[in-house]
Amino acid sequence: MTDEKNDIKTVVRNRKARHDYQVVSSMEAGIELMGCEVKSIRAGKVNVSDSYAMIDKGQIWLKNLHISPYELASGESPDPIRPRRLLMHRREIVKLGIKTQQQGMTLVPLSIYVKGRNVKVELGLVIGRKKYDKRQAIAKAEADRRMKQAVKKNLDR
């Protein structure tokens, strides 16, 4: 028998964020959605590429997250790119607010996943990379990949 509370299904990952930013830390947050938006997310009709989070009046809001309208929904569907409130403890929001204001960091969603019955967002506290930093990161990843292939090739002999 599987435990439904720990059943995690990743819906979408923000690969662009890991390329453009250096992730300092990440945390889990709930997201406040309407019923038809939950069904769209479960169907994979969500785009996180240009989305970001900001703190306003003690609450975290996720901006530019595009959730396509659910085709089978009856009635009027909400605006696809409306701001959505993220659900976190107040002390976590205060800590994030201090880091984003004083240290110049940004909050970016790294992935959206379904955990049990709930939709969760993996929120990353990130620092922007310069163009040369991106090149160095790509070169390092390429070198690591080549080393792993060489080791694997030697072990297969």
ChimeraX attribute file (.defattr): number of C-alpha atoms within 10 A of each C-alpha:
attribute: neighborCount
match mode: 1-to-1
recipient: residues
	/A:1	3
	/A:2	6
	/A:3	7
	/A:4	10
	/A:5	10
	/A:6	11
	/A:7	11
	/A:8	15
	/A:9	13
	/A:10	15
	/A:11	17
	/A:12	19
	/A:13	18
	/A:14	18
	/A:15	12
	/A:16	12
	/A:17	22
	/A:18	17
	/A:19	16
	/A:20	16
	/A:21	20
	/A:22	18
	/A:23	21
	/A:24	10
	/A:25	10
	/A:26	15
	/A:27	13
	/A:28	16
	/A:29	19
	/A:30	17
	/A:31	20
	/A:32	18
	/A:33	14
	/A:34	11
	/A:35	11
	/A:36	21
	/A:37	21
	/A:38	20
	/A:39	17
	/A:40	18
	/A:41	22
	/A:42	17
	/A:43	12
	/A:44	16
	/A:45	17
	/A:46	19
	/A:47	18
	/A:48	22
	/A:49	18
	/A:50	14
	/A:51	19
	/A:52	19
	/A:53	22
	/A:54	17
	/A:55	18
	/A:56	9
	/A:57	5
	/A:58	11
	/A:59	16
	/A:60	24
	/A:61	19
	/A:62	23
	/A:63	18
	/A:64	18
	/A:65	20
	/A:66	18
	/A:67	22
	/A:68	20
	/A:69	19
	/A:70	18
	/A:71	10
	/A:72	9
	/A:73	13
	/A:74	8
	/A:75	7
	/A:76	8
	/A:77	15
	/A:78	15
	/A:79	11
	/A:80	14
	/A:81	15
	/A:82	14
	/A:83	17
	/A:84	17
	/A:85	19
	/A:86	23
	/A:87	17
	/A:88	15
	/A:89	10
	/A:90	12
	/A:91	10
	/A:92	10
	/A:93	17
	/A:94	15
	/A:95	10
	/A:96	18
	/A:97	21
	/A:98	12
	/A:99	15
	/A:100	18
	/A:101	11
	/A:102	8
	/A:103	10
	/A:104	11
	/A:105	21
	/A:106	20
	/A:107	24
	/A:108	28
	/A:109	26
	/A:110	24
	/A:111	19
	/A:112	26
	/A:113	19
	/A:114	18
	/A:115	17
	/A:116	14
	/A:117	12
	/A:118	13
	/A:119	21
	/A:120	22
	/A:121	24
	/A:122	17
	/A:123	23
	/A:124	25
	/A:125	21
	/A:126	22
	/A:127	18
	/A:128	17
	/A:129	16
	/A:130	10
	/A:131	10
	/A:132	9
	/A:133	15
	/A:134	17
	/A:135	13
	/A:136	11
	/A:137	15
	/A:138	13
	/A:139	12
	/A:140	12
	/A:141	12
	/A:142	12
	/A:143	12
	/A:144	12
	/A:145	11
	/A:146	12
	/A:147	12
	/A:148	12
	/A:149	12
	/A:150	12
	/A:151	10
	/A:152	11
	/A:153	10
	/A:154	9
	/A:155	8
	/A:156	7
	/A:157	5
